[in-house]
């Protein structure tokens, strides 16, 4: 995969990537592809937002609660079946293309913005 074309710094700043803590996680058996429903607390003023993530290869719902994750918080909501996804959690593909979540290597305050 080649690199994306260059962008201006203001384009990068338009993507609001924040850190939050998973406060709830549950299976999403109705999803077309295996997924987990996540509720992530970003602190004030963003509060808790929810998403569906195709991360079942490396994660189970009970291992995610309490984990900090990075997410884009300013995409428009997306309806996924009967579930409204409000954020996009971020990850990288492993050698098999399965998602490995992005997270800070030390605890940081929820709601902190990536820079």
C-alpha positions in Angstrom: 0.0 0.0 0.0 1.5 3.4 -1.0 1.3 6.5 1.1 -1.7 8.8 0.7 -1.1 12.1 -1.1 0.2 15.0 1.0 -2.3 17.1 2.9 -2.1 20.6 4.5 -1.7 20.8 8.2 -5.1 22.4 8.6 -6.7 19.2 7.0 -5.0 17.1 9.7 -6.3 19.5 12.4 -9.9 19.0 11.0 -9.8 15.4 12.1 -10.6 15.4 15.9 -8.8 12.3 17.3 -9.3 11.9 21.1 -8.5 9.3 23.8 -11.2 7.8 25.9 -11.9 4.8 28.2 -14.1 1.9 27.2 -16.8 1.9 29.9 -19.1 -0.8 28.3 -18.6 -3.5 25.6 -20.9 -6.2 24.3 -21.1 -8.6 21.4 -22.9 -7.3 18.3 -24.3 -10.6 16.8 -26.7 -8.7 14.4 -23.7 -7.2 12.5 -22.9 -8.6 9.1 -19.3 -9.1 10.1 -18.2 -10.1 13.6 -18.2 -6.9 15.7 -18.3 -5.6 19.3 -20.4 -2.6 20.5 -18.3 -0.1 22.5 -19.2 2.8 24.7 -16.2 5.1 25.2 -16.0 7.9 27.8 -14.2 11.0 26.6 -14.8 13.1 29.7 -16.4 16.5 29.5 -17.7 18.0 27.3 -17.9 15.1 24.9 -19.2 12.5 27.4 -19.7 8.9 26.4 -20.1 7.9 22.7 -20.8 4.6 21.1 -19.5 2.6 18.2 -19.3 -0.8 16.6 -15.9 -2.2 15.9 -14.8 -5.3 13.9 -12.1 -6.2 16.5 -13.2 -9.7 17.5 -10.0 -11.5 16.4 -7.9 -9.9 19.2 -10.5 -8.7 21.7 -13.4 -9.9 23.7 -15.9 -7.5 25.3 -14.8 -8.4 28.8 -11.2 -7.5 28.0 -12.0 -4.0 26.7 -13.7 -2.4 29.6 -11.2 0.0 31.3 -8.9 0.1 28.2 -8.1 3.5 26.7 -8.5 3.8 22.9 -8.0 6.5 20.3 -11.0 7.5 18.2 -12.2 10.0 15.6 -15.0 11.9 17.3 -16.1 14.3 14.6 -17.4 12.1 11.9 -21.1 12.2 11.3 -23.0 9.3 13.1 -23.5 6.2 11.0 -26.4 3.8 11.3 -25.2 0.2 11.5 -28.4 -1.9 11.5 -30.3 -0.8 14.6 -27.2 0.6 16.2 -26.0 4.2 15.7 -22.2 4.5 15.6 -21.0 8.0 16.8 -17.2 7.6 16.6 -14.5 5.6 14.8 -12.0 3.7 17.0 -8.6 3.5 15.4 -6.4 0.6 14.8 -3.7 -0.9 12.6 -3.8 -4.2 10.7 -1.7 -7.0 11.9 0.1 -9.4 9.5 -3.3 -11.0 8.7 -5.2 -7.8 8.3 -7.0 -8.0 11.7 -7.4 -4.8 13.7 -5.1 -4.0 16.6 -6.4 -1.0 18.5 -4.4 2.3 18.9 -3.9 3.3 22.5 -1.5 5.4 24.6 1.3 3.4 26.3 0.7 5.3 29.5 -2.6 6.5 31.1 -3.7 10.0 29.9 -6.7 12.1 30.8 -9.8 11.1 28.8 -10.7 13.6 26.1 -7.1 14.5 25.3 -6.7 15.4 21.6 -4.0 13.9 19.4 -1.5 16.4 18.2 
